[in-house]
Amino acid sequence: MTKNNIRSLFWSGYSLTKLIVKVFIYLVFIFYILNISTKANNLSTQLLFFIIGGLVLIGSLYYEYLKYLYSNMIEALTRRCSITDAEVKKINLINRDFFNGFNGSIIIFNSLLLIDKGKYEECLSYMEKNYDFFHGTLDYLFIYHHNRAYCHLFLKNYQAGITDCTNLLEFKNISKKKYSPLFSFDEIIGIKYHLEGLHRKAIRSFKKVDINRLNEREKTYIYYFISLAYRELHDDSKVGLYLKKLRISGNELAIAQNTNYKGGELNEKFQ
């Protein structure tokens, strides 16, 4: 059994366990509401408990449904790299999120979509438009600088990209209890090295990232960054190898669809 199969089996079991626990909690809640309702002294009190409990239950179940739609949207982009399906699922979530509880998640998701479509200038503008949101928490700020580092790398804005990488590396000094380190610092260091023209160091940093812990989207970008560094070192065979890898994992991502490799030249067709 491969590491990927073991990992897939683990997460399947974990998801099933979470589902069982949630079902158990809801059943206990239903039993509790029925119990206190039947023990109430009069009919009006019974109805009050029943209505309040019913509303809480319906609200909780609907929130679970929205989380399910959100998970499907994320899965479409990060595990299947299907921009088309991800956008369909995003609209589906927005249309059903009557109280706009997932607005923040949609803002982050839109920024990822713009990167995956190869719309880097638009992504930078979009994040500046939502500047206050991205600076609202450390988690969002981490995503903000990570997205910017990606965009500046693709746009060859080297100094701006280095600045964002430097900002990201400052998070290493912050307790992990205060934010979620969603991205590998080895990847961030690799990007910084690449932007500084230190391509051998960049490759070493990128290869420190545990590929088996990444989703398909993350793998695709790591493969692409490694191919860029090898291109600068004129190692054509390695460039071809990693481009082949990213085309397999990248599906509809712009870097998988719009990157051609012919005769030792890497031709990118973005924006």
Backbone as CSV, one residue per row, in Angstrom:
resi,resn,N_x,N_y,N_z,CA_x,CA_y,CA_z,C_x,C_y,C_z
1,MET,0.842,-1.198,0.000,0.000,0.000,0.000,0.882,1.255,0.000
2,THR,0.608,2.180,-0.917,1.415,3.388,-1.035,1.059,4.391,0.060
3,LYS,1.961,5.404,0.220,1.710,6.451,1.219,0.427,7.202,0.911
4,ASN,0.173,7.451,-0.395,-1.036,8.178,-0.772,-2.292,7.393,-0.413
5,ASN,-2.232,6.053,-0.612,-3.380,5.217,-0.275,-3.625,5.201,1.230
6,ILE,-2.525,5.119,1.991,-2.639,5.135,3.449,-3.229,6.458,3.915
7,ARG,-2.721,7.543,3.308,-3.216,8.872,3.681,-4.694,9.004,3.346
8,SER,-5.085,8.528,2.144,-6.484,8.599,1.725,-7.372,7.786,2.655
9,LEU,-6.892,6.606,3.044,-7.647,5.742,3.950,-7.816,6.403,5.314
10,PHE,-6.738,7.047,5.785,-6.793,7.727,7.083,-7.836,8.833,7.078
11,TRP,-7.797,9.686,6.037,-8.728,10.809,5.999,-10.162,10.351,5.784
12,SER,-10.352,9.239,5.050,-11.697,8.690,4.879,-12.245,8.231,6.229
13,GLY,-11.385,7.531,6.989,-11.794,7.076,8.311,-12.048,8.235,9.254
14,TYR,-11.210,9.267,9.151,-11.363,10.454,9.997,-12.682,11.163,9.701
15,SER,-13.007,11.303,8.406,-14.250,11.961,8.007,-15.462,11.172,8.490
16,LEU,-15.382,9.843,8.374,-16.487,8.999,8.826,-16.677,9.120,10.336
17,THR,-15.572,9.153,11.066,-15.639,9.296,12.528,-16.283,10.622,12.915
18,LYS,-15.892,11.707,12.224,-16.482,13.021,12.495,-17.981,13.003,12.236
19,LEU,-18.387,12.330,11.143,-19.807,12.251,10.805,-20.579,11.505,11.887
20,ILE,-20.023,10.389,12.344,-20.685,9.592,13.382,-20.837,10.402,14.665
21,VAL,-19.784,11.135,15.038,-19.828,11.962,16.250,-20.900,13.041,16.124
22,LYS,-20.977,13.686,14.949,-21.980,14.730,14.744,-23.391,14.168,14.831
23,VAL,-23.613,13.008,14.204,-24.935,12.374,14.253,-25.309,12.057,15.695
24,PHE,-24.345,11.555,16.451,-24.588,11.224,17.857,-24.971,12.470,18.654
25,ILE,-24.254,13.570,18.423,-24.541,14.824,19.141,-25.946,15.323,18.822
26,TYR,-26.320,15.266,17.544,-27.653,15.723,17.159,-28.746,14.832,17.743
27,LEU,-28.498,13.535,17.786,-29.477,12.618,18.375,-29.655,12.897,19.864
28,VAL,-28.540,13.165,20.546,-28.607,13.507,21.974,-29.395,14.801,22.168
29,PHE,-29.155,15.778,21.287,-29.859,17.057,21.381,-31.361,16.862,21.169
30,ILE,-31.715,16.062,20.158,-33.135,15.798,19.886,-33.795,15.124,21.091
31,PHE,-33.106,14.135,21.642,-33.633,13.430,22.813,-33.819,14.399,23.982
32,TYR,-32.862,15.303,24.158,-32.927,16.276,25.257,-34.129,17.207,25.092
33,ILE,-34.334,17.720,23.877,-35.453,18.627,23.615,-36.784,17.919,23.841
34,LEU,-36.886,16.691,23.342,-38.123,15.932,23.535,-38.373,15.665,25.016
35,ASN,-37.296,15.410,25.728,-37.419,15.087,27.152,-37.916,16.282,27.963
36,ILE,-37.279,17.460,27.751,-37.701,18.628,28.539,-39.071,19.137,28.086
37,SER,-39.405,18.893,26.807,-40.713,19.325,26.308,-41.831,18.516,26.953
38,THR,-41.635,17.213,27.030,-42.679,16.344,27.601,-42.815,16.525,29.110
39,LYS,-41.750,16.998,29.763,-41.791,17.178,31.217,-42.309,18.556,31.631
40,ALA,-42.541,19.414,30.633,-43.050,20.753,30.949,-44.453,20.660,31.552
41,ASN,-44.814,21.647,32.377,-46.072,21.591,33.127,-47.308,21.827,32.276
42,ASN,-47.175,22.629,31.228,-48.360,22.915,30.413,-48.028,22.860,28.933
43,LEU,-49.058,22.860,28.127,-48.902,22.701,26.685,-48.136,23.854,26.056
44,SER,-48.402,25.072,26.497,-47.728,26.233,25.906,-46.221,26.179,26.138
45,THR,-45.813,25.742,27.323,-44.384,25.608,27.626,-43.760,24.502,26.791
46,GLN,-44.508,23.411,26.638,-44.029,22.307,25.805,-43.797,22.770,24.372
47,LEU,-44.764,23.523,23.854,-44.643,24.025,22.482,-43.461,24.986,22.351
48,LEU,-43.262,25.828,23.378,-42.159,26.789,23.345,-40.814,26.072,23.271
49,PHE,-40.619,25.082,24.148,-39.376,24.309,24.131,-39.190,23.602,22.785
50,PHE,-40.288,23.054,22.295,-40.227,22.298,21.045,-39.868,23.208,19.871
51,ILE,-40.482,24.393,19.828,-40.224,25.335,18.729,-38.789,25.854,18.782
52,ILE,-38.354,26.260,19.987,-36.979,26.766,20.130,-35.967,25.687,19.762
53,GLY,-36.188,24.489,20.292,-35.284,23.378,19.977,-35.280,23.052,18.502
54,GLY,-36.482,23.099,17.894,-36.581,22.812,16.461,-35.839,23.833,15.618
55,LEU,-35.973,25.114,15.998,-35.277,26.171,15.257,-33.759,26.036,15.377
56,VAL,-33.294,25.740,16.597,-31.851,25.548,16.803,-31.354,24.372,15.975
57,LEU,-32.123,23.287,15.964,-31.735,22.092,15.213,-31.707,22.370,13.713
58,ILE,-32.734,23.044,13.211,-32.793,23.361,11.779,-31.628,24.267,11.385
59,GLY,-31.358,25.278,12.227,-30.242,26.180,11.940,-28.910,25.456,11.921
60,SER,-28.720,24.556,12.880,-27.463,23.800,12.953,-27.301,22.876,11.755
61,LEU,-28.388,22.203,11.387,-28.331,21.286,10.244,-28.081,22.044,8.945
62,TYR,-28.688,23.234,8.823,-28.470,24.016,7.604,-27.026,24.503,7.525
63,TYR,-26.469,24.865,8.677,-25.063,25.276,8.702,-24.162,24.111,8.299
64,GLU,-24.481,22.908,8.752,-23.717,21.724,8.349,-23.825,21.511,6.842
65,TYR,-24.995,21.784,6.295,-25.202,21.658,4.851,-24.329,22.661,4.094
66,LEU,-24.271,23.895,4.590,-23.428,24.911,3.952,-21.951,24.535,4.042
67,LYS,-21.539,23.971,5.169,-20.152,23.517,5.309,-19.852,22.394,4.324
68,TYR,-20.850,21.560,4.080,-20.703,20.482,3.092,-20.495,21.066,1.692
69,LEU,-21.291,22.084,1.342,-21.132,22.745,0.042,-19.766,23.414,-0.061
70,TYR,-19.340,24.032,1.034,-18.032,24.687,1.070,-16.911,23.668,0.870
71,SER,-17.014,22.532,1.550,-15.997,21.480,1.412,-15.927,20.967,-0.018
72,ASN,-17.083,20.820,-0.655,-17.112,20.383,-2.053,-16.428,21.392,-2.967
73,MET,-16.649,22.673,-2.691,-16.025,23.742,-3.476,-14.506,23.692,-3.333
74,ILE,-14.033,23.565,-2.100,-12.597,23.496,-1.836,-11.993,22.255,-2.475
75,GLU,-12.695,21.141,-2.349,-12.201,19.879,-2.911,-12.049,19.967,-4.426
76,ALA,-12.997,20.634,-5.082,-12.948,20.765,-6.538,-11.691,21.505,-6.985
77,LEU,-11.301,22.524,-6.222,-10.142,23.325,-6.621,-8.825,22.720,-6.157
78,THR,-8.772,22.285,-4.908,-7.486,21.864,-4.343,-7.125,20.416,-4.629
79,ARG,-8.111,19.541,-4.729,-7.815,18.121,-4.943,-7.975,17.693,-6.394
80,ARG,-8.922,18.350,-7.107,-9.130,17.984,-8.511,-8.661,19.065,-9.469
81,CYS,-8.317,20.218,-8.941,-7.832,21.342,-9.766,-8.780,21.634,-10.922
82,SER,-10.071,21.546,-10.639,-11.091,21.823,-11.645,-11.665,23.211,-11.397
83,ILE,-11.184,24.180,-12.148,-11.659,25.554,-11.993,-13.136,25.649,-12.360
84,THR,-13.528,24.950,-13.419,-14.917,24.980,-13.880,-15.867,24.506,-12.795
85,ASP,-15.584,23.348,-12.228,-16.455,22.789,-11.193,-16.401,23.628,-9.919
86,ALA,-15.228,24.148,-9.599,-15.086,24.971,-8.394,-15.958,26.225,-8.485
87,GLU,-16.018,26.832,-9.664,-16.830,28.038,-9.828,-18.318,27.720,-9.742
88,VAL,-18.714,26.574,-10.288,-20.117,26.149,-10.189,-20.499,25.946,-8.725
89,LYS,-19.630,25.274,-7.994,-19.902,24.993,-6.582,-19.850,26.273,-5.745
90,LYS,-19.037,27.228,-6.154,-18.990,28.514,-5.451,-20.325,29.245,-5.590
91,ILE,-20.857,29.305,-6.793,-22.150,29.953,-7.027,-23.248,29.242,-6.245
92,ASN,-23.161,27.913,-6.211,-24.141,27.120,-5.469,-24.125,27.490,-3.986
93,LEU,-22.938,27.650,-3.426,-22.808,28.029,-2.016,-23.327,29.440,-1.773
94,ILE,-22.942,30.376,-2.633,-23.374,31.769,-2.472,-24.899,31.874,-2.504
95,ASN,-25.526,31.150,-3.432,-26.984,31.206,-3.583,-27.727,30.648,-2.372
96,ARG,-27.074,29.775,-1.631,-27.728,29.140,-0.476,-27.302,29.741,0.865
97,ASP,-26.303,30.599,0.821,-25.813,31.224,2.055,-26.601,32.511,2.303
98,PHE,-27.819,32.368,2.788,-28.741,33.497,2.915,-28.254,34.563,3.891
99,PHE,-27.475,34.160,4.874,-27.020,35.112,5.890,-25.570,35.561,5.662
100,ASN,-25.018,35.217,4.503,-23.661,35.641,4.118,-22.597,35.239,5.137
101,GLY,-22.805,34.094,5.765,-21.854,33.626,6.763,-20.531,33.163,6.186
102,PHE,-20.521,32.872,4.881,-19.306,32.374,4.239,-18.652,33.429,3.354
103,ASN,-19.033,34.693,3.534,-18.474,35.772,2.709,-16.954,35.827,2.777
104,GLY,-16.409,35.705,3.984,-14.956,35.740,4.142,-14.279,34.602,3.412
105,SER,-14.859,33.421,3.509,-14.301,32.254,2.819,-14.341,32.441,1.306
106,ILE,-15.397,33.079,0.818,-15.524,33.326,-0.621,-14.469,34.324,-1.090
107,ILE,-14.179,35.333,-0.279,-13.142,36.310,-0.639,-11.796,35.608,-0.810
108,ILE,-11.450,34.760,0.142,-10.192,34.009,0.046,-10.209,33.096,-1.170
109,PHE,-11.324,32.408,-1.368,-11.442,31.471,-2.486,-11.297,32.190,-3.822
110,ASN,-11.901,33.366,-3.934,-11.789,34.140,-5.176,-10.337,34.496,-5.481
111,SER,-9.573,34.821,-4.443,-8.162,35.166,-4.665,-7.384,33.955,-5.184
112,LEU,-7.705,32.772,-4.662,-7.049,31.552,-5.144,-7.449,31.255,-6.586
113,LEU,-8.726,31.441,-6.879,-9.208,31.207,-8.245,-8.499,32.107,-9.256
114,LEU,-8.322,33.363,-8.903,-7.661,34.297,-9.817,-6.224,33.869,-10.092
115,ILE,-5.528,33.392,-9.072,-4.170,32.877,-9.273,-4.202,31.659,-10.180
116,ASP,-5.136,30.756,-9.915,-5.200,29.514,-10.686,-5.596,29.753,-12.138
117,LYS,-6.283,30.870,-12.392,-6.631,31.235,-13.767,-5.498,31.982,-14.464
118,GLY,-4.454,32.320,-13.719,-3.346,33.068,-14.295,-3.599,34.562,-14.335
119,LYS,-4.570,35.041,-13.559,-4.912,36.467,-13.547,-4.242,37.137,-12.345
120,TYR,-2.945,37.310,-12.438,-2.155,37.740,-11.288,-2.337,39.216,-10.950
121,GLU,-2.378,40.066,-11.949,-2.618,41.493,-11.701,-3.998,41.689,-11.077
122,GLU,-4.970,40.956,-11.606,-6.332,41.063,-11.088,-6.410,40.574,-9.642
123,CYS,-5.646,39.536,-9.337,-5.621,39.016,-7.970,-5.054,40.052,-7.007
124,LEU,-3.961,40.703,-7.401,-3.367,41.742,-6.557,-4.358,42.878,-6.312
125,SER,-5.062,43.278,-7.362,-6.050,44.357,-7.230,-7.209,43.925,-6.335
126,TYR,-7.633,42.678,-6.509,-8.745,42.148,-5.716,-8.394,42.127,-4.230
127,MET,-7.173,41.728,-3.915,-6.773,41.672,-2.508,-6.629,43.069,-1.911
128,GLU,-6.185,44.028,-2.720,-6.107,45.404,-2.218,-7.506,45.974,-1.993
129,LYS,-8.432,45.580,-2.854,-9.830,45.993,-2.683,-10.380,45.463,-1.357
130,ASN,-9.911,44.276,-0.965,-10.348,43.651,0.289,-9.237,43.715,1.346
131,TYR,-8.497,44.816,1.320,-7.336,44.994,2.197,-7.693,44.824,3.677
132,ASP,-8.762,45.469,4.098,-9.149,45.410,5.515,-9.479,43.986,5.941
133,PHE,-10.137,43.246,5.060,-10.471,41.856,5.389,-9.205,41.036,5.589
134,PHE,-8.278,41.122,4.640,-7.063,40.307,4.709,-6.157,40.704,5.877
135,HIS,-6.334,41.898,6.379,-5.547,42.339,7.534,-6.335,42.204,8.842
136,GLY,-7.439,41.481,8.782,-8.294,41.335,9.952,-7.804,40.312,10.954
137,THR,-7.122,39.266,10.482,-6.574,38.235,11.373,-5.195,37.825,10.855
138,LEU,-4.420,37.179,11.698,-3.095,36.702,11.282,-3.213,35.639,10.196
139,ASP,-4.228,34.778,10.296,-4.435,33.749,9.274,-4.652,34.377,7.901
140,TYR,-5.534,35.371,7.854,-5.827,36.028,6.579,-4.612,36.796,6.062
141,LEU,-3.861,37.402,6.969,-2.667,38.147,6.568,-1.615,37.201,5.989
142,PHE,-1.513,36.008,6.556,-0.586,34.996,6.052,-0.961,34.607,4.623
143,ILE,-2.249,34.396,4.395,-2.741,34.070,3.051,-2.490,35.235,2.099
144,TYR,-2.718,36.446,2.567,-2.533,37.658,1.762,-1.108,37.742,1.220
145,HIS,-0.124,37.627,2.089,1.269,37.735,1.647,1.683,36.527,0.798
146,HIS,1.133,35.360,1.096,1.460,34.171,0.302,0.930,34.321,-1.122
147,ASN,-0.308,34.769,-1.254,-0.878,35.010,-2.581,-0.078,36.068,-3.338
148,ARG,0.301,37.127,-2.639,1.082,38.192,-3.271,2.446,37.668,-3.735
149,ALA,3.071,36.833,-2.926,4.369,36.266,-3.313,4.235,35.461,-4.603
150,TYR,3.177,34.663,-4.701,2.910,33.902,-5.925,2.749,34.853,-7.112
151,CYS,1.878,35.851,-6.945,1.588,36.773,-8.050,2.841,37.508,-8.510
152,HIS,3.629,37.992,-7.576,4.832,38.740,-7.939,5.868,37.838,-8.606
153,LEU,5.924,36.574,-8.202,6.840,35.644,-8.872,6.444,35.482,-10.337
154,PHE,5.152,35.257,-10.575,4.689,35.071,-11.950,4.835,36.339,-12.781
155,LEU,4.658,37.483,-12.146,4.762,38.761,-12.856,6.191,39.282,-12.936
156,LYS,7.113,38.512,-12.330,8.538,38.876,-12.314,8.780,40.205,-11.595
157,ASN,7.943,40.487,-10.609,8.158,41.638,-9.725,9.034,41.169,-8.565
158,TYR,10.311,41.001,-8.839,11.182,40.295,-7.905,11.268,40.941,-6.527
159,GLN,11.508,42.244,-6.477,11.686,42.892,-5.182,10.406,42.863,-4.359
160,ALA,9.277,43.076,-5.022,7.991,43.031,-4.311,7.743,41.631,-3.758
161,GLY,8.095,40.619,-4.553,7.930,39.242,-4.100,8.822,38.919,-2.918
162,ILE,10.057,39.409,-2.958,10.994,39.193,-1.843,10.444,39.831,-0.561
163,THR,9.858,41.018,-0.706,9.278,41.700,0.457,8.165,40.869,1.083
164,ASP,7.302,40.302,0.237,6.216,39.475,0.765,6.746,38.204,1.411
165,CYS,7.769,37.596,0.821,8.380,36.405,1.428,8.996,36.745,2.786
166,THR,9.634,37.900,2.860,10.219,38.346,4.132,9.132,38.527,5.187
167,ASN,8.018,39.108,4.777,6.885,39.270,5.700,6.349,37.916,6.160
168,LEU,6.309,36.960,5.237,5.838,35.616,5.588,6.771,34.935,6.578
169,LEU,8.065,35.094,6.375,9.037,34.431,7.246,9.018,35.002,8.661
170,GLU,8.525,36.220,8.807,8.393,36.798,10.147,7.360,36.041,10.985
171,PHE,6.470,35.320,10.311,5.465,34.534,11.027,6.093,33.375,11.796
172,LYS,7.319,33.000,11.434,7.990,31.915,12.156,8.242,32.295,13.611
173,ASN,8.279,33.594,13.880,8.528,34.075,15.241,7.248,34.221,16.062
174,ILE,6.112,33.926,15.417,4.818,34.038,16.093,4.369,32.651,16.544
175,SER,3.836,32.555,17.725,3.348,31.275,18.242,2.282,30.696,17.314
176,LYS,2.379,29.400,17.047,1.408,28.739,16.174,0.022,28.679,16.805
177,LYS,-0.063,29.011,18.077,-1.371,29.079,18.725,-2.156,30.303,18.262
178,LYS,-1.432,31.284,17.691,-2.068,32.533,17.282,-2.492,32.535,15.816
179,TYR,-1.992,31.584,15.031,-2.381,31.503,13.624,-2.126,30.088,13.121
180,SER,-2.682,29.788,11.947,-2.489,28.467,11.340,-1.467,28.580,10.212
181,PRO,-0.307,27.946,10.336,0.701,27.989,9.260,0.258,27.122,8.084
182,LEU,-0.578,27.705,7.231,-1.211,26.950,6.152,-0.239,26.536,5.058
183,PHE,0.885,27.217,4.967,1.834,26.959,3.885,3.204,26.611,4.447
184,SER,3.932,25.812,3.689,5.253,25.361,4.122,6.262,26.509,4.082
185,PHE,7.010,26.671,5.158,8.055,27.694,5.163,9.193,27.310,4.220
186,ASP,9.389,26.017,3.969,10.397,25.602,2.988,10.022,26.096,1.596
187,GLU,8.727,26.052,1.272,8.273,26.581,-0.012,8.513,28.086,-0.076
188,ILE,8.172,28.788,0.997,8.336,30.243,1.036,9.804,30.627,0.885
189,ILE,10.679,29.911,1.589,12.120,30.169,1.472,12.587,29.890,0.051
190,GLY,12.051,28.815,-0.551,12.399,28.490,-1.935,12.004,29.592,-2.901
191,ILE,10.807,30.145,-2.717,10.356,31.252,-3.565,11.286,32.454,-3.402
192,LYS,11.637,32.745,-2.171,12.522,33.888,-1.901,13.886,33.680,-2.564
193,TYR,14.446,32.484,-2.425,15.726,32.189,-3.074,15.617,32.360,-4.590
194,HIS,14.527,31.860,-5.156,14.349,31.963,-6.609,14.290,33.427,-7.039
195,LEU,13.542,34.231,-6.303,13.430,35.652,-6.633,14.760,36.377,-6.485
196,GLU,15.613,35.856,-5.600,16.937,36.446,-5.392,17.968,35.910,-6.380
197,GLY,17.548,34.978,-7.237,18.461,34.408,-8.230,19.312,33.270,-7.703
198,LEU,18.985,32.749,-6.525,19.745,31.646,-5.918,19.006,30.337,-6.211
199,HIS,19.110,29.873,-7.441,18.237,28.812,-7.926,18.563,27.437,-7.358
200,ARG,19.827,27.140,-7.127,20.169,25.846,-6.522,19.622,25.765,-5.095
201,LYS,19.762,26.850,-4.366,19.203,26.889,-3.011,17.678,26.786,-3.061
202,ALA,17.090,27.411,-4.068,15.634,27.353,-4.219,15.174,25.912,-4.408
203,ILE,15.861,25.190,-5.279,15.504,23.790,-5.538,15.619,22.955,-4.272
204,ARG,16.697,23.161,-3.531,16.874,22.396,-2.287,15.737,22.676,-1.300
205,SER,15.323,23.926,-1.225,14.224,24.274,-0.313,12.901,23.677,-0.778
206,PHE,12.633,23.781,-2.077,11.389,23.217,-2.602,11.324,21.708,-2.372
207,LYS,12.464,21.043,-2.517,12.481,19.585,-2.369,12.392,19.138,-0.911
208,LYS,12.532,20.069,0.015,12.337,19.738,1.431,10.852,19.613,1.775
209,VAL,10.009,20.180,0.927,8.568,20.124,1.166,8.095,18.683,0.994
210,ASP,7.351,18.178,1.956,6.829,16.810,1.897,5.652,16.768,0.927
211,ILE,5.912,16.295,-0.283,4.894,16.251,-1.329,3.677,15.434,-0.906
212,ASN,3.912,14.387,-0.134,2.815,13.502,0.265,1.798,14.181,1.176
213,ARG,2.169,15.323,1.731,1.248,16.051,2.606,0.496,17.153,1.861
214,LEU,0.769,17.308,0.577,0.160,18.376,-0.206,-1.038,17.872,-0.992
215,ASN,-1.990,18.765,-1.254,-3.058,18.436,-2.189,-2.550,18.662,-3.614
216,GLU,-3.368,18.309,-4.606,-2.920,18.366,-6.002,-2.591,19.795,-6.439
217,ARG,-3.340,20.754,-5.963,-3.063,22.156,-6.311,-1.690,22.570,-5.803
218,GLU,-1.415,22.264,-4.546,-0.134,22.636,-3.947,1.024,21.927,-4.641
219,LYS,0.827,20.658,-4.975,1.865,19.906,-5.689,2.194,20.576,-7.022
220,THR,1.140,20.995,-7.721,1.327,21.584,-9.048,2.217,22.818,-8.985
221,TYR,1.987,23.674,-8.002,2.803,24.885,-7.885,4.238,24.566,-7.477
222,ILE,4.422,23.606,-6.590,5.784,23.212,-6.214,6.534,22.689,-7.435
223,TYR,5.887,21.827,-8.211,6.522,21.295,-9.425,6.881,22.430,-10.383
224,TYR,5.971,23.393,-10.498,6.225,24.506,-11.412,7.412,25.343,-10.947
225,PHE,7.471,25.640,-9.663,8.577,26.448,-9.137,9.915,25.731,-9.316
226,ILE,9.909,24.413,-9.122,11.143,23.644,-9.331,11.548,23.698,-10.801
227,SER,10.569,23.590,-11.699,10.879,23.650,-13.136,11.458,25.015,-13.512
228,LEU,10.950,26.080,-12.893,11.485,27.421,-13.161,12.951,27.521,-12.754
229,ALA,13.257,26.979,-11.579,14.635,27.038,-11.082,15.569,26.224,-11.971
230,TYR,15.118,25.049,-12.393,15.945,24.226,-13.282,16.123,24.891,-14.649
231,ARG,15.116,25.639,-15.077,15.255,26.358,-16.347,16.386,27.370,-16.251
232,GLU,16.453,28.083,-15.123,17.517,29.067,-14.935,18.893,28.407,-14.896
233,LEU,18.923,27.135,-14.499,20.187,26.387,-14.455,20.447,25.643,-15.761
234,HIS,19.525,25.811,-16.738,19.648,25.201,-18.070,19.687,23.676,-18.004
235,ASP,18.965,23.108,-17.045,18.858,21.653,-16.937,17.552,21.238,-17.608
236,ASP,17.608,21.080,-18.934,16.397,20.852,-19.717,15.664,19.567,-19.345
237,SER,16.408,18.521,-19.030,15.756,17.246,-18.715,14.923,17.365,-17.441
238,LYS,15.447,18.085,-16.453,14.706,18.258,-15.203,13.505,19.191,-15.412
239,VAL,13.664,20.192,-16.254,12.533,21.076,-16.563,11.393,20.250,-17.140
240,GLY,11.723,19.427,-18.131,10.715,18.581,-18.765,10.066,17.622,-17.784
241,LEU,10.868,17.059,-16.882,10.358,16.107,-15.891,9.307,16.753,-14.994
242,TYR,9.611,17.945,-14.489,8.680,18.584,-13.552,7.481,19.203,-14.255
243,LEU,7.641,19.597,-15.505,6.477,20.061,-16.262,5.519,18.908,-16.520
244,LYS,6.077,17.738,-16.762,5.234,16.550,-16.952,4.453,16.250,-15.683
245,LYS,5.124,16.356,-14.549,4.463,16.116,-13.264,3.323,17.109,-13.032
246,LEU,3.575,18.387,-13.325,2.550,19.390,-13.023,1.363,19.285,-13.968
247,ARG,1.598,18.815,-15.189,0.473,18.634,-16.107,-0.437,17.505,-15.633
248,ILE,0.142,16.504,-15.002,-0.649,15.388,-14.482,-1.502,15.838,-13.300
249,SER,-0.918,16.619,-12.416,-1.640,17.026,-11.201,-2.482,18.281,-11.394
250,GLY,-2.106,19.131,-12.361,-2.688,20.471,-12.439,-4.013,20.617,-13.131
251,ASN,-4.427,19.643,-13.929,-5.730,19.662,-14.590,-6.006,21.005,-15.274
252,GLU,-6.923,21.829,-14.728,-7.331,23.072,-15.385,-6.556,24.307,-14.925
253,LEU,-5.605,24.154,-14.021,-4.843,25.317,-13.568,-4.079,25.934,-14.736
254,ALA,-3.964,27.257,-14.732,-3.309,27.962,-15.840,-1.891,27.471,-16.069
255,ILE,-1.150,27.201,-14.998,0.241,26.777,-15.162,0.343,25.385,-15.768
256,ALA,-0.729,24.597,-15.689,-0.728,23.277,-16.322,-1.212,23.358,-17.763
257,GLN,-2.131,24.280,-18.032,-2.726,24.400,-19.359,-1.907,25.260,-20.313
258,ASN,-1.233,26.272,-19.778,-0.621,27.297,-20.629,0.893,27.317,-20.608
259,THR,1.503,26.222,-20.205,2.957,26.145,-20.166,3.431,25.123,-21.181
260,ASN,4.213,25.562,-22.144,4.738,24.671,-23.176,6.250,24.552,-23.048
261,TYR,6.743,23.379,-23.367,8.192,23.147,-23.280,8.664,22.553,-24.599
262,LYS,9.417,23.340,-25.325,9.904,22.882,-26.629,11.352,23.311,-26.820
263,GLY,12.173,22.371,-27.194,13.558,22.675,-27.548,14.324,23.445,-26.507
264,GLY,14.131,23.095,-25.233,14.880,23.764,-24.172,14.311,25.095,-23.756
265,GLU,13.128,25.471,-24.301,12.530,26.753,-23.940,11.198,26.528,-23.236
266,LEU,11.011,27.276,-22.186,9.773,27.215,-21.423,8.945,28.435,-21.788
267,ASN,7.835,28.213,-22.476,7.001,29.313,-22.932,5.720,29.361,-22.115
268,GLU,5.504,30.488,-21.436,4.325,30.634,-20.594,3.341,31.580,-21.266
269,LYS,2.072,31.177,-21.260,1.032,31.986,-21.884,0.005,32.384,-20.829
270,PHE,0.345,33.364,-20.047,-0.576,33.855,-19.042,-1.006,35.260,-19.436
271,GLN,-2.107,35.684,-18.850,-2.627,37.052,-19.002,-2.336,37.635,-20.379
